Each structure stands twice: as C-alpha cells, then as structure tokens.
Amino acid sequence: MLTDKARRLAEGANYAVVSSVLPSGQPQSHVMWVDTDGSDILINTLEGRQKLKNMEANPLVTITIINGTDFFDWVEIRGRVTSIEDGEAATAHIDKLSEQYFGGPFGGPRSPRAILRIKPERIVEHEPG
C-alpha cells in the first residue's frame, strides 16, 4: 500500500527513476513519467523496450520519485510488477500522463504501449533538510 507521500508524489508532475534488472544481472535505470491508481504505481512504456522485457523476466523493480521542486524530497518504492496491460488502455494512459506532466495530449508516436502495474512492497521516504 502506498503511503500518503508516495501517492502525492506519484500524482504530481514529478519524475521517477525506474530500475529493473537486465538479463546479465546488471541494473538498468530510466527517468520516466509515473502515475498511481491510489494503491499501485503505474508506468507506461513502448512495447518492445528493454525495460519491459526486463520486467517480464524479473518483476522486481525499484522506483524513486523525486519532487520536481525540491530534489531532497523523494520516496523510494521497492516492489514487483503484477500485471502488464496493452491496447487501448495503454494508449489512453499515455494521454493521461501527458496531461499530468504537460497539460495536453501526448504528442509522441502512437506506437503500441504497455502499462506496468507495480505493487509496493517496501517504501523509504526522505524528507528535505
């Protein structure tokens, strides 16, 4: 279950560093948009991306969401991918994220996308100061 702070940061226009594990065992991290349904973390990616392949093979991930106005205010969420959804829902979700971050519809490619649902298992919060 998300904490109030994790939910607040995920609902805002704050960027996240999403880390997964490559087939070699080495970590891979990407700066991404992030969202929540109130309980889980949701991220959206293009189908075929390495991070998606990583999470299909090993569902364990770490997400650090950083407050865009105070980089010392962040939350780390360790969890696992519990589902991957594609199709129209994933396309609608990237538009929702674009509204959240930029106030308008997504202007990028309309390639097939996927939503990764991440169930939090451990949350570490850092307060500024």
Backbone atoms as SQL, in Angstrom:
CREATE TABLE atoms (id INTEGER PRIMARY KEY, chain TEXT, resi INTEGER, resn TEXT, atom TEXT, x REAL, y REAL, z REAL);
INSERT INTO atoms VALUES
  (1, 'A', 1, 'MET', 'N', 0.846, -1.185, 0.000),
  (2, 'A', 1, 'MET', 'CA', 0.000, 0.000, 0.000),
  (3, 'A', 1, 'MET', 'C', 0.890, 1.247, 0.000),
  (4, 'A', 2, 'LEU', 'N', 0.554, 2.192, -0.816),
  (5, 'A', 2, 'LEU', 'CA', 1.313, 3.439, -0.886),
  (6, 'A', 2, 'LEU', 'C', 1.095, 4.296, 0.357),
  (7, 'A', 3, 'THR', 'N', 2.127, 5.001, 0.746),
  (8, 'A', 3, 'THR', 'CA', 1.995, 5.995, 1.805),
  (9, 'A', 3, 'THR', 'C', 1.373, 7.254, 1.201),
  (10, 'A', 4, 'ASP', 'N', 0.939, 8.161, 2.058),
  (11, 'A', 4, 'ASP', 'CA', 0.374, 9.421, 1.571),
  (12, 'A', 4, 'ASP', 'C', 1.402, 10.193, 0.745),
  (13, 'A', 5, 'LYS', 'N', 2.651, 10.223, 1.208),
  (14, 'A', 5, 'LYS', 'CA', 3.689, 10.944, 0.485),
  (15, 'A', 5, 'LYS', 'C', 3.951, 10.304, -0.879),
  (16, 'A', 6, 'ALA', 'N', 4.058, 8.980, -0.925),
  (17, 'A', 6, 'ALA', 'CA', 4.299, 8.293, -2.200),
  (18, 'A', 6, 'ALA', 'C', 3.158, 8.574, -3.169),
  (19, 'A', 7, 'ARG', 'N', 1.936, 8.542, -2.676),
  (20, 'A', 7, 'ARG', 'CA', 0.766, 8.820, -3.520),
  (21, 'A', 7, 'ARG', 'C', 0.822, 10.259, -4.040),
  (22, 'A', 8, 'ARG', 'N', 1.129, 11.210, -3.154),
  (23, 'A', 8, 'ARG', 'CA', 1.192, 12.627, -3.544),
  (24, 'A', 8, 'ARG', 'C', 2.250, 12.848, -4.624),
  (25, 'A', 9, 'LEU', 'N', 3.433, 12.280, -4.438),
  (26, 'A', 9, 'LEU', 'CA', 4.491, 12.461, -5.429),
  (27, 'A', 9, 'LEU', 'C', 4.138, 11.794, -6.752),
  (28, 'A', 10, 'ALA', 'N', 3.517, 10.619, -6.703),
  (29, 'A', 10, 'ALA', 'CA', 3.144, 9.908, -7.939),
  (30, 'A', 10, 'ALA', 'C', 2.016, 10.607, -8.687),
  (31, 'A', 11, 'GLU', 'N', 1.170, 11.327, -7.988),
  (32, 'A', 11, 'GLU', 'CA', 0.052, 12.020, -8.626),
  (33, 'A', 11, 'GLU', 'C', 0.472, 13.349, -9.241),
  (34, 'A', 12, 'GLY', 'N', 1.632, 13.860, -8.858),
  (35, 'A', 12, 'GLY', 'CA', 2.097, 15.144, -9.367),
  (36, 'A', 12, 'GLY', 'C', 2.931, 14.988, -10.623),
  (37, 'A', 13, 'ALA', 'N', 3.420, 16.106, -11.118),
  (38, 'A', 13, 'ALA', 'CA', 4.276, 16.105, -12.309),
  (39, 'A', 13, 'ALA', 'C', 5.731, 15.928, -11.884),
  (40, 'A', 14, 'ASN', 'N', 5.984, 14.849, -11.144),
  (41, 'A', 14, 'ASN', 'CA', 7.314, 14.539, -10.622),
  (42, 'A', 14, 'ASN', 'C', 7.883, 13.346, -11.378),
  (43, 'A', 15, 'TYR', 'N', 9.143, 13.436, -11.721),
  (44, 'A', 15, 'TYR', 'CA', 9.767, 12.358, -12.483),
  (45, 'A', 15, 'TYR', 'C', 10.227, 11.246, -11.557),
  (46, 'A', 16, 'ALA', 'N', 10.307, 10.050, -12.121),
  (47, 'A', 16, 'ALA', 'CA', 10.728, 8.870, -11.379),
  (48, 'A', 16, 'ALA', 'C', 11.910, 8.215, -12.078),
  (49, 'A', 17, 'VAL', 'N', 12.780, 7.637, -11.283),
  (50, 'A', 17, 'VAL', 'CA', 13.839, 6.785, -11.808),
  (51, 'A', 17, 'VAL', 'C', 13.366, 5.357, -11.584),
  (52, 'A', 18, 'VAL', 'N', 13.172, 4.621, -12.678),
  (53, 'A', 18, 'VAL', 'CA', 12.669, 3.252, -12.620),
  (54, 'A', 18, 'VAL', 'C', 13.832, 2.324, -12.930),
  (55, 'A', 19, 'SER', 'N', 14.135, 1.414, -11.999),
  (56, 'A', 19, 'SER', 'CA', 15.245, 0.489, -12.159),
  (57, 'A', 19, 'SER', 'C', 14.732, -0.941, -12.258),
  (58, 'A', 20, 'SER', 'N', 15.248, -1.646, -13.263),
  (59, 'A', 20, 'SER', 'CA', 14.934, -3.059, -13.467),
  (60, 'A', 20, 'SER', 'C', 16.257, -3.797, -13.658),
  (61, 'A', 21, 'VAL', 'N', 16.187, -5.107, -13.878),
  (62, 'A', 21, 'VAL', 'CA', 17.392, -5.919, -13.974),
  (63, 'A', 21, 'VAL', 'C', 17.523, -6.492, -15.385),
  (64, 'A', 22, 'LEU', 'N', 18.659, -6.199, -16.019),
  (65, 'A', 22, 'LEU', 'CA', 18.963, -6.736, -17.347),
  (66, 'A', 22, 'LEU', 'C', 19.203, -8.244, -17.276),
  (67, 'A', 23, 'PRO', 'N', 19.105, -8.949, -18.402),
  (68, 'A', 23, 'PRO', 'CA', 19.387, -10.393, -18.393),
  (69, 'A', 23, 'PRO', 'C', 20.775, -10.730, -17.829),
  (70, 'A', 24, 'SER', 'N', 21.738, -9.824, -17.959),
  (71, 'A', 24, 'SER', 'CA', 23.090, -10.044, -17.437),
  (72, 'A', 24, 'SER', 'C', 23.149, -9.929, -15.913),
  (73, 'A', 25, 'GLY', 'N', 22.081, -9.412, -15.299),
  (74, 'A', 25, 'GLY', 'CA', 22.060, -9.184, -13.864),
  (75, 'A', 25, 'GLY', 'C', 22.398, -7.756, -13.481),
  (76, 'A', 26, 'GLN', 'N', 22.835, -6.960, -14.444),
  (77, 'A', 26, 'GLN', 'CA', 23.175, -5.566, -14.185),
  (78, 'A', 26, 'GLN', 'C', 21.888, -4.734, -14.110),
  (79, 'A', 27, 'PRO', 'N', 21.822, -3.751, -13.201),
  (80, 'A', 27, 'PRO', 'CA', 20.644, -2.892, -13.145),
  (81, 'A', 27, 'PRO', 'C', 20.583, -1.945, -14.341),
  (82, 'A', 28, 'GLN', 'N', 19.365, -1.589, -14.730),
  (83, 'A', 28, 'GLN', 'CA', 19.124, -0.598, -15.778),
  (84, 'A', 28, 'GLN', 'C', 18.131, 0.410, -15.216),
  (85, 'A', 29, 'SER', 'N', 18.417, 1.697, -15.360),
  (86, 'A', 29, 'SER', 'CA', 17.540, 2.747, -14.825),
  (87, 'A', 29, 'SER', 'C', 17.137, 3.712, -15.927),
  (88, 'A', 30, 'HIS', 'N', 15.886, 4.189, -15.825),
  (89, 'A', 30, 'HIS', 'CA', 15.354, 5.157, -16.778),
  (90, 'A', 30, 'HIS', 'C', 14.580, 6.221, -16.011),
  (91, 'A', 31, 'VAL', 'N', 14.678, 7.464, -16.463),
  (92, 'A', 31, 'VAL', 'CA', 13.835, 8.532, -15.938),
  (93, 'A', 31, 'VAL', 'C', 12.523, 8.473, -16.702),
  (94, 'A', 32, 'MET', 'N', 11.417, 8.416, -15.957),
  (95, 'A', 32, 'MET', 'CA', 10.109, 8.202, -16.590),
  (96, 'A', 32, 'MET', 'C', 9.017, 9.015, -15.908),
  (97, 'A', 33, 'TRP', 'N', 7.915, 9.131, -16.625),
  (98, 'A', 33, 'TRP', 'CA', 6.681, 9.615, -16.015),
  (99, 'A', 33, 'TRP', 'C', 6.137, 8.490, -15.141),
  (100, 'A', 34, 'VAL', 'N', 5.405, 8.876, -14.104),
  (101, 'A', 34, 'VAL', 'CA', 4.856, 7.890, -13.173),
  (102, 'A', 34, 'VAL', 'C', 3.443, 8.304, -12.789),
  (103, 'A', 35, 'ASP', 'N', 2.652, 7.318, -12.392),
  (104, 'A', 35, 'ASP', 'CA', 1.246, 7.543, -12.063),
  (105, 'A', 35, 'ASP', 'C', 0.869, 6.552, -10.960),
  (106, 'A', 36, 'THR', 'N', -0.286, 6.727, -10.400),
  (107, 'A', 36, 'THR', 'CA', -0.806, 5.782, -9.414),
  (108, 'A', 36, 'THR', 'C', -2.318, 5.672, -9.551),
  (109, 'A', 37, 'ASP', 'N', -2.829, 4.527, -9.146),
  (110, 'A', 37, 'ASP', 'CA', -4.278, 4.360, -9.036),
  (111, 'A', 37, 'ASP', 'C', -4.712, 4.523, -7.584),
  (112, 'A', 38, 'GLY', 'N', -3.771, 4.953, -6.735),
  (113, 'A', 38, 'GLY', 'CA', -4.028, 5.120, -5.309),
  (114, 'A', 38, 'GLY', 'C', -3.413, 4.015, -4.478),
  (115, 'A', 39, 'SER', 'N', -3.268, 2.827, -5.048),
  (116, 'A', 39, 'SER', 'CA', -2.680, 1.687, -4.346),
  (117, 'A', 39, 'SER', 'C', -1.367, 1.230, -4.972),
  (118, 'A', 40, 'ASP', 'N', -1.329, 1.196, -6.288),
  (119, 'A', 40, 'ASP', 'CA', -0.163, 0.716, -7.028),
  (120, 'A', 40, 'ASP', 'C', 0.454, 1.855, -7.826),
  (121, 'A', 41, 'ILE', 'N', 1.699, 1.651, -8.249),
  (122, 'A', 41, 'ILE', 'CA', 2.384, 2.579, -9.146),
  (123, 'A', 41, 'ILE', 'C', 2.148, 2.095, -10.570),
  (124, 'A', 42, 'LEU', 'N', 1.924, 3.029, -11.487),
  (125, 'A', 42, 'LEU', 'CA', 1.724, 2.710, -12.892),
  (126, 'A', 42, 'LEU', 'C', 2.762, 3.441, -13.718),
  (127, 'A', 43, 'ILE', 'N', 3.433, 2.706, -14.604),
  (128, 'A', 43, 'ILE', 'CA', 4.314, 3.335, -15.565),
  (129, 'A', 43, 'ILE', 'C', 3.888, 2.874, -16.955),
  (130, 'A', 44, 'ASN', 'N', 4.280, 3.638, -17.957),
  (131, 'A', 44, 'ASN', 'CA', 3.853, 3.382, -19.333),
  (132, 'A', 44, 'ASN', 'C', 5.094, 3.386, -20.214),
  (133, 'A', 45, 'THR', 'N', 5.212, 2.385, -21.072),
  (134, 'A', 45, 'THR', 'CA', 6.352, 2.305, -21.961),
  (135, 'A', 45, 'THR', 'C', 5.934, 1.751, -23.315),
  (136, 'A', 46, 'LEU', 'N', 6.786, 1.950, -24.287),
  (137, 'A', 46, 'LEU', 'CA', 6.557, 1.355, -25.599),
  (138, 'A', 46, 'LEU', 'C', 6.779, -0.143, -25.527),
  (139, 'A', 47, 'GLU', 'N', 5.935, -0.898, -26.225),
  (140, 'A', 47, 'GLU', 'CA', 6.158, -2.335, -26.325),
  (141, 'A', 47, 'GLU', 'C', 7.492, -2.574, -27.021),
  (142, 'A', 48, 'GLY', 'N', 8.187, -3.624, -26.632),
  (143, 'A', 48, 'GLY', 'CA', 9.461, -3.970, -27.233),
  (144, 'A', 48, 'GLY', 'C', 10.664, -3.338, -26.551),
  (145, 'A', 49, 'ARG', 'N', 10.466, -2.410, -25.633),
  (146, 'A', 49, 'ARG', 'CA', 11.585, -1.762, -24.940),
  (147, 'A', 49, 'ARG', 'C', 12.263, -2.763, -23.997),
  (148, 'A', 50, 'GLN', 'N', 13.554, -2.561, -23.789),
  (149, 'A', 50, 'GLN', 'CA', 14.317, -3.470, -22.930),
  (150, 'A', 50, 'GLN', 'C', 13.770, -3.485, -21.512),
  (151, 'A', 51, 'LYS', 'N', 13.362, -2.319, -20.981),
  (152, 'A', 51, 'LYS', 'CA', 12.850, -2.292, -19.604),
  (153, 'A', 51, 'LYS', 'C', 11.610, -3.174, -19.460),
  (154, 'A', 52, 'LEU', 'N', 10.763, -3.218, -20.497),
  (155, 'A', 52, 'LEU', 'CA', 9.592, -4.083, -20.460),
  (156, 'A', 52, 'LEU', 'C', 10.015, -5.552, -20.467),
  (157, 'A', 53, 'LYS', 'N', 10.974, -5.886, -21.315),
  (158, 'A', 53, 'LYS', 'CA', 11.493, -7.259, -21.348),
  (159, 'A', 53, 'LYS', 'C', 12.101, -7.641, -20.002),
  (160, 'A', 54, 'ASN', 'N', 12.838, -6.694, -19.403),
  (161, 'A', 54, 'ASN', 'CA', 13.432, -6.953, -18.086),
  (162, 'A', 54, 'ASN', 'C', 12.367, -7.307, -17.062),
  (163, 'A', 55, 'MET', 'N', 11.285, -6.514, -17.046),
  (164, 'A', 55, 'MET', 'CA', 10.256, -6.695, -16.029),
  (165, 'A', 55, 'MET', 'C', 9.387, -7.930, -16.299),
  (166, 'A', 56, 'GLU', 'N', 9.286, -8.335, -17.548),
  (167, 'A', 56, 'GLU', 'CA', 8.596, -9.582, -17.854),
  (168, 'A', 56, 'GLU', 'C', 9.402, -10.769, -17.333),
  (169, 'A', 57, 'ALA', 'N', 10.735, -10.694, -17.436),
  (170, 'A', 57, 'ALA', 'CA', 11.599, -11.776, -16.992),
  (171, 'A', 57, 'ALA', 'C', 11.817, -11.773, -15.476),
  (172, 'A', 58, 'ASN', 'N', 11.897, -10.570, -14.893),
  (173, 'A', 58, 'ASN', 'CA', 12.136, -10.417, -13.463),
  (174, 'A', 58, 'ASN', 'C', 11.284, -9.248, -12.986),
  (175, 'A', 59, 'PRO', 'N', 10.185, -9.522, -12.299),
  (176, 'A', 59, 'PRO', 'CA', 9.238, -8.452, -11.954),
  (177, 'A', 59, 'PRO', 'C', 9.682, -7.523, -10.836),
  (178, 'A', 60, 'LEU', 'N', 10.844, -7.756, -10.226),
  (179, 'A', 60, 'LEU', 'CA', 11.298, -6.893, -9.138),
  (180, 'A', 60, 'LEU', 'C', 11.842, -5.575, -9.681),
  (181, 'A', 61, 'VAL', 'N', 11.346, -4.468, -9.138),
  (182, 'A', 61, 'VAL', 'CA', 11.743, -3.130, -9.588),
  (183, 'A', 61, 'VAL', 'C', 11.904, -2.197, -8.387),
  (184, 'A', 62, 'THR', 'N', 12.636, -1.121, -8.619),
  (185, 'A', 62, 'THR', 'CA', 12.725, -0.032, -7.655),
  (186, 'A', 62, 'THR', 'C', 12.400, 1.256, -8.391),
  (187, 'A', 63, 'ILE', 'N', 11.568, 2.071, -7.773),
  (188, 'A', 63, 'ILE', 'CA', 11.151, 3.347, -8.355),
  (189, 'A', 63, 'ILE', 'C', 11.446, 4.432, -7.331),
  (190, 'A', 64, 'THR', 'N', 12.201, 5.437, -7.739),
  (191, 'A', 64, 'THR', 'CA', 12.443, 6.600, -6.888),
  (192, 'A', 64, 'THR', 'C', 11.737, 7.783, -7.533),
  (193, 'A', 65, 'ILE', 'N', 10.779, 8.361, -6.819),
  (194, 'A', 65, 'ILE', 'CA', 10.037, 9.523, -7.314),
  (195, 'A', 65, 'ILE', 'C', 10.599, 10.751, -6.604),
  (196, 'A', 66, 'ILE', 'N', 10.998, 11.743, -7.398),
  (197, 'A', 66, 'ILE', 'CA', 11.675, 12.929, -6.870),
  (198, 'A', 66, 'ILE', 'C', 10.781, 14.150, -7.059),
  (199, 'A', 67, 'ASN', 'N', 10.570, 14.889, -5.992),
  (200, 'A', 67, 'ASN', 'CA', 9.799, 16.121, -6.053),
  (201, 'A', 67, 'ASN', 'C', 10.493, 17.088, -7.014),
  (202, 'A', 68, 'GLY', 'N', 9.780, 17.519, -8.043),
  (203, 'A', 68, 'GLY', 'CA', 10.358, 18.386, -9.068),
  (204, 'A', 68, 'GLY', 'C', 10.757, 19.764, -8.590),
  (205, 'A', 69, 'THR', 'N', 10.307, 20.169, -7.417),
  (206, 'A', 69, 'THR', 'CA', 10.672, 21.487, -6.898),
  (207, 'A', 69, 'THR', 'C', 11.633, 21.411, -5.717),
  (208, 'A', 70, 'ASP', 'N', 11.913, 20.194, -5.231),
  (209, 'A', 70, 'ASP', 'CA', 12.846, 20.010, -4.117),
  (210, 'A', 70, 'ASP', 'C', 13.447, 18.612, -4.231),
  (211, 'A', 71, 'PHE', 'N', 14.625, 18.535, -4.818),
  (212, 'A', 71, 'PHE', 'CA', 15.238, 17.244, -5.109),
  (213, 'A', 71, 'PHE', 'C', 15.636, 16.456, -3.865),
  (214, 'A', 72, 'PHE', 'N', 15.584, 17.080, -2.690),
  (215, 'A', 72, 'PHE', 'CA', 15.865, 16.368, -1.446),
  (216, 'A', 72, 'PHE', 'C', 14.596, 15.750, -0.858),
  (217, 'A', 73, 'ASP', 'N', 13.484, 15.924, -1.536),
  (218, 'A', 73, 'ASP', 'CA', 12.195, 15.369, -1.130),
  (219, 'A', 73, 'ASP', 'C', 11.865, 14.232, -2.105),
  (220, 'A', 74, 'TRP', 'N', 12.021, 12.991, -1.657),
  (221, 'A', 74, 'TRP', 'CA', 11.818, 11.864, -2.551),
  (222, 'A', 74, 'TRP', 'C', 11.303, 10.654, -1.785),
  (223, 'A', 75, 'VAL', 'N', 10.855, 9.683, -2.551),
  (224, 'A', 75, 'VAL', 'CA', 10.400, 8.421, -1.987),
  (225, 'A', 75, 'VAL', 'C', 10.909, 7.291, -2.878),
  (226, 'A', 76, 'GLU', 'N', 11.398, 6.226, -2.245),
  (227, 'A', 76, 'GLU', 'CA', 11.831, 5.034, -2.973),
  (228, 'A', 76, 'GLU', 'C', 10.810, 3.938, -2.725),
  (229, 'A', 77, 'ILE', 'N', 10.351, 3.325, -3.810),
  (230, 'A', 77, 'ILE', 'CA', 9.351, 2.262, -3.716),
  (231, 'A', 77, 'ILE', 'C', 9.960, 1.000, -4.318),
  (232, 'A', 78, 'ARG', 'N', 10.088, -0.013, -3.505),
  (233, 'A', 78, 'ARG', 'CA', 10.543, -1.312, -3.995),
  (234, 'A', 78, 'ARG', 'C', 9.321, -2.201, -4.110),
  (235, 'A', 79, 'GLY', 'N', 9.195, -2.873, -5.248),
  (236, 'A', 79, 'GLY', 'CA', 8.020, -3.700, -5.445),
  (237, 'A', 79, 'GLY', 'C', 8.188, -4.624, -6.622),
  (238, 'A', 80, 'ARG', 'N', 7.038, -5.105, -7.098),
  (239, 'A', 80, 'ARG', 'CA', 7.076, -6.038, -8.222),
  (240, 'A', 80, 'ARG', 'C', 5.945, -5.736, -9.190),
  (241, 'A', 81, 'VAL', 'N', 6.220, -5.990, -10.452),
  (242, 'A', 81, 'VAL', 'CA', 5.209, -5.836, -11.497),
  (243, 'A', 81, 'VAL', 'C', 4.218, -6.982, -11.337),
  (244, 'A', 82, 'THR', 'N', 2.935, -6.626, -11.180),
  (245, 'A', 82, 'THR', 'CA', 1.910, -7.655, -11.002),
  (246, 'A', 82, 'THR', 'C', 1.060, -7.855, -12.246),
  (247, 'A', 83, 'SER', 'N', 1.077, -6.867, -13.158),
  (248, 'A', 83, 'SER', 'CA', 0.348, -7.036, -14.414),
  (249, 'A', 83, 'SER', 'C', 0.881, -6.068, -15.460),
  (250, 'A', 84, 'ILE', 'N', 0.669, -6.451, -16.702),
  (251, 'A', 84, 'ILE', 'CA', 1.043, -5.621, -17.845),
  (252, 'A', 84, 'ILE', 'C', -0.180, -5.550, -18.746),
  (253, 'A', 85, 'GLU', 'N', -0.604, -4.332, -19.064),
  (254, 'A', 85, 'GLU', 'CA', -1.794, -4.131, -19.887),
  (255, 'A', 85, 'GLU', 'C', -1.409, -3.361, -21.143),
  (256, 'A', 86, 'ASP', 'N', -1.911, -3.804, -22.272),
  (257, 'A', 86, 'ASP', 'CA', -1.604, -3.107, -23.525),
  (258, 'A', 86, 'ASP', 'C', -2.909, -2.675, -24.194),
  (259, 'A', 87, 'GLY', 'N', -2.835, -2.323, -25.452),
  (260, 'A', 87, 'GLY', 'CA', -4.023, -1.944, -26.209),
  (261, 'A', 87, 'GLY', 'C', -4.494, -0.533, -25.922),
  (262, 'A', 88, 'GLU', 'N', -5.801, -0.338, -26.062),
  (263, 'A', 88, 'GLU', 'CA', -6.392, 0.997, -25.921),
  (264, 'A', 88, 'GLU', 'C', -6.183, 1.602, -24.538),
  (265, 'A', 89, 'ALA', 'N', -6.192, 0.769, -23.504),
  (266, 'A', 89, 'ALA', 'CA', -5.985, 1.284, -22.143),
  (267, 'A', 89, 'ALA', 'C', -4.605, 1.922, -22.016),
  (268, 'A', 90, 'ALA', 'N', -3.585, 1.311, -22.616),
  (269, 'A', 90, 'ALA', 'CA', -2.229, 1.850, -22.538),
  (270, 'A', 90, 'ALA', 'C', -2.110, 3.147, -23.337),
  (271, 'A', 91, 'THR', 'N', -2.789, 3.221, -24.473),
  (272, 'A', 91, 'THR', 'CA', -2.785, 4.443, -25.273),
  (273, 'A', 91, 'THR', 'C', -3.488, 5.571, -24.523),
  (274, 'A', 92, 'ALA', 'N', -4.621, 5.280, -23.898),
  (275, 'A', 92, 'ALA', 'CA', -5.334, 6.291, -23.112),
  (276, 'A', 92, 'ALA', 'C', -4.490, 6.736, -21.917),
  (277, 'A', 93, 'HIS', 'N', -3.751, 5.813, -21.340),
  (278, 'A', 93, 'HIS', 'CA', -2.938, 6.135, -20.169),
  (279, 'A', 93, 'HIS', 'C', -1.795, 7.100, -20.515),
  (280, 'A', 94, 'ILE', 'N', -1.170, 6.948, -21.683),
  (281, 'A', 94, 'ILE', 'CA', -0.082, 7.869, -22.043),
  (282, 'A', 94, 'ILE', 'C', -0.640, 9.279, -22.245),
  (283, 'A', 95, 'ASP', 'N', -1.883, 9.395, -22.728),
  (284, 'A', 95, 'ASP', 'CA', -2.519, 10.716, -22.832),
  (285, 'A', 95, 'ASP', 'C', -2.776, 11.293, -21.442),
  (286, 'A', 96, 'LYS', 'N', -3.208, 10.452, -20.494),
  (287, 'A', 96, 'LYS', 'CA', -3.427, 10.904, -19.118),
  (288, 'A', 96, 'LYS', 'C', -2.118, 11.411, -18.519),
  (289, 'A', 97, 'LEU', 'N', -1.040, 10.660, -18.727),
  (290, 'A', 97, 'LEU', 'CA', 0.261, 11.083, -18.212),
  (291, 'A', 97, 'LEU', 'C', 0.708, 12.407, -18.836),
  (292, 'A', 98, 'SER', 'N', 0.496, 12.569, -20.121),
  (293, 'A', 98, 'SER', 'CA', 0.873, 13.800, -20.797),
  (294, 'A', 98, 'SER', 'C', 0.090, 14.987, -20.222),
  (295, 'A', 99, 'GLU', 'N', -1.168, 14.779, -19.939),
  (296, 'A', 99, 'GLU', 'CA', -1.981, 15.829, -19.285),
  (297, 'A', 99, 'GLU', 'C', -1.391, 16.163, -17.915),
  (298, 'A', 100, 'GLN', 'N', -1.007, 15.133, -17.157),
  (299, 'A', 100, 'GLN', 'CA', -0.454, 15.306, -15.814),
  (300, 'A', 100, 'GLN', 'C', 0.839, 16.111, -15.847),
  (301, 'A', 101, 'TYR', 'N', 1.687, 15.835, -16.822),
  (302, 'A', 101, 'TYR', 'CA', 3.004, 16.472, -16.887),
  (303, 'A', 101, 'TYR', 'C', 3.038, 17.758, -17.696),
  (304, 'A', 102, 'PHE', 'N', 2.234, 17.827, -18.771),
  (305, 'A', 102, 'PHE', 'CA', 2.334, 18.974, -19.676),
  (306, 'A', 102, 'PHE', 'C', 1.012, 19.672, -19.961),
  (307, 'A', 103, 'GLY', 'N', -0.094, 19.152, -19.452),
  (308, 'A', 103, 'GLY', 'CA', -1.373, 19.815, -19.625),
  (309, 'A', 103, 'GLY', 'C', -2.000, 19.639, -20.995),
  (310, 'A', 104, 'GLY', 'N', -1.556, 18.640, -21.753),
  (311, 'A', 104, 'GLY', 'CA', -2.126, 18.410, -23.079),
  (312, 'A', 104, 'GLY', 'C', -1.923, 16.974, -23.526),
  (313, 'A', 105, 'PRO', 'N', -2.549, 16.602, -24.647),
  (314, 'A', 105, 'PRO', 'CA', -2.446, 15.230, -25.128),
  (315, 'A', 105, 'PRO', 'C', -1.022, 14.881, -25.566),
  (316, 'A', 106, 'PHE', 'N', -0.712, 13.605, -25.547),
  (317, 'A', 106, 'PHE', 'CA', 0.614, 13.107, -25.902),
  (318, 'A', 106, 'PHE', 'C', 0.902, 13.380, -27.367),
  (319, 'A', 107, 'GLY', 'N', 2.052, 13.990, -27.624),
  (320, 'A', 107, 'GLY', 'CA', 2.424, 14.331, -28.993),
  (321, 'A', 107, 'GLY', 'C', 3.423, 13.371, -29.607),
  (322, 'A', 108, 'GLY', 'N', 3.795, 12.341, -28.859),
  (323, 'A', 108, 'GLY', 'CA', 4.779, 11.382, -29.356),
  (324, 'A', 108, 'GLY', 'C', 4.155, 10.355, -30.274),
  (325, 'A', 109, 'PRO', 'N', 4.954, 9.369, -30.672),
  (326, 'A', 109, 'PRO', 'CA', 4.464, 8.346, -31.604),
  (327, 'A', 109, 'PRO', 'C', 3.333, 7.514, -31.003),
  (328, 'A', 110, 'ARG', 'N', 2.406, 7.133, -31.831),
  (329, 'A', 110, 'ARG', 'CA', 1.270, 6.304, -31.411),
  (330, 'A', 110, 'ARG', 'C', 1.590, 4.820, -31.601),
  (331, 'A', 111, 'SER', 'N', 2.792, 4.448, -31.228),
  (332, 'A', 111, 'SER', 'CA', 3.213, 3.052, -31.292),
  (333, 'A', 111, 'SER', 'C', 2.554, 2.276, -30.155),
  (334, 'A', 112, 'PRO', 'N', 2.475, 0.949, -30.276),
  (335, 'A', 112, 'PRO', 'CA', 1.870, 0.142, -29.198),
  (336, 'A', 112, 'PRO', 'C', 2.588, 0.350, -27.868),
  (337, 'A', 113, 'ARG', 'N', 1.796, 0.500, -26.821),
  (338, 'A', 113, 'ARG', 'CA', 2.312, 0.811, -25.494),
  (339, 'A', 113, 'ARG', 'C', 1.840, -0.238, -24.491),
  (340, 'A', 114, 'ALA', 'N', 2.444, -0.191, -23.302),
  (341, 'A', 114, 'ALA', 'CA', 2.072, -1.090, -22.216),
  (342, 'A', 114, 'ALA', 'C', 2.075, -0.323, -20.900),
  (343, 'A', 115, 'ILE', 'N', 1.130, -0.651, -20.025),
  (344, 'A', 115, 'ILE', 'CA', 1.085, -0.128, -18.653),
  (345, 'A', 115, 'ILE', 'C', 1.611, -1.228, -17.743),
  (346, 'A', 116, 'LEU', 'N', 2.572, -0.893, -16.911),
  (347, 'A', 116, 'LEU', 'CA', 3.089, -1.832, -15.922),
  (348, 'A', 116, 'LEU', 'C', 2.560, -1.427, -14.559),
  (349, 'A', 117, 'ARG', 'N', 1.860, -2.351, -13.919),
  (350, 'A', 117, 'ARG', 'CA', 1.303, -2.124, -12.578),
  (351, 'A', 117, 'ARG', 'C', 2.285, -2.694, -11.563),
  (352, 'A', 118, 'ILE', 'N', 2.728, -1.839, -10.630),
  (353, 'A', 118, 'ILE', 'CA', 3.742, -2.227, -9.658),
  (354, 'A', 118, 'ILE', 'C', 3.153, -2.161, -8.252),
  (355, 'A', 119, 'LYS', 'N', 3.163, -3.296, -7.585),
  (356, 'A', 119, 'LYS', 'CA', 2.663, -3.403, -6.210),
  (357, 'A', 119, 'LYS', 'C', 3.802, -3.062, -5.256),
  (358, 'A', 120, 'PRO', 'N', 3.657, -2.012, -4.430),
  (359, 'A', 120, 'PRO', 'CA', 4.709, -1.652, -3.478),
  (360, 'A', 120, 'PRO', 'C', 4.885, -2.738, -2.417),
  (361, 'A', 121, 'GLU', 'N', 6.151, -3.040, -2.106),
  (362, 'A', 121, 'GLU', 'CA', 6.461, -3.993, -1.034),
  (363, 'A', 121, 'GLU', 'C', 7.244, -3.323, 0.101),
  (364, 'A', 122, 'ARG', 'N', 7.992, -2.284, -0.227),
  (365, 'A', 122, 'ARG', 'CA', 8.731, -1.521, 0.779),
  (366, 'A', 122, 'ARG', 'C', 8.849, -0.088, 0.289),
  (367, 'A', 123, 'ILE', 'N', 8.632, 0.854, 1.203),
  (368, 'A', 123, 'ILE', 'CA', 8.713, 2.277, 0.861),
  (369, 'A', 123, 'ILE', 'C', 9.660, 2.969, 1.826),
  (370, 'A', 124, 'VAL', 'N', 10.599, 3.724, 1.266),
  (371, 'A', 124, 'VAL', 'CA', 11.534, 4.525, 2.061),
  (372, 'A', 124, 'VAL', 'C', 11.289, 5.985, 1.684),
  (373, 'A', 125, 'GLU', 'N', 11.026, 6.829, 2.684),
  (374, 'A', 125, 'GLU', 'CA', 10.761, 8.245, 2.439),
  (375, 'A', 125, 'GLU', 'C', 11.929, 9.087, 2.925),
  (376, 'A', 126, 'HIS', 'N', 12.248, 10.115, 2.165),
  (377, 'A', 126, 'HIS', 'CA', 13.287, 11.053, 2.567),
  (378, 'A', 126, 'HIS', 'C', 12.688, 12.441, 2.628),
  (379, 'A', 127, 'GLU', 'N', 12.897, 13.089, 3.734),
  (380, 'A', 127, 'GLU', 'CA', 12.378, 14.446, 3.929),
  (381, 'A', 127, 'GLU', 'C', 13.506, 15.445, 3.700),
  (382, 'A', 128, 'PRO', 'N', 13.224, 16.582, 3.095),
  (383, 'A', 128, 'PRO', 'CA', 14.262, 17.604, 2.918),
  (384, 'A', 128, 'PRO', 'C', 14.737, 18.143, 4.261),
  (385, 'A', 129, 'GLY', 'N', 15.981, 18.614, 4.255),
  (386, 'A', 129, 'GLY', 'CA', 16.540, 19.266, 5.441),
  (387, 'A', 129, 'GLY', 'C', 17.164, 18.306, 6.311);
